[in-house]
Amino acid sequence: MSGMVEKRGAGYWMTHLGLIIGLLFIFFPIWLAFIASTVSQPEIVKPPMPLLPGDQFFENYRKALVAGVIAGSGVRDTAGLCQPAAGASCQHVPQRGGTRGLLG
């Protein structure tokens, strides 16, 4: 008794090729976002953007997780008072429906 052999035509391989291309199409922007988080800002804006992780990984993630403040902007607390980041100033921007913040 001979074993059954299934013929795999071009459609089988084209389906897999399409799935792989689709996976790369979805994954590439996520990869670029990760790469952008591992390099310095001048490296991001200077073309071409690198495709491999940079040497700023630990520094950037430390800043994001520990400091947590976007440089040059103020952070509003729940009372609506502005706490400026280093070198920034606060300006009162009226909100629609009053001057209370999002939480108030």
PyMOL commands that set and color helices and strands:
alter all, ss='L'
color gray80, all
select helices_A, chain A and resi 10-36+41-45+57-67
alter helices_A, ss='H'
color red, helices_A
select strands_A, chain A and resi 74-76+82-84
alter strands_A, ss='S'
color yellow, strands_A
deselect
rebuild
show_as cartoon
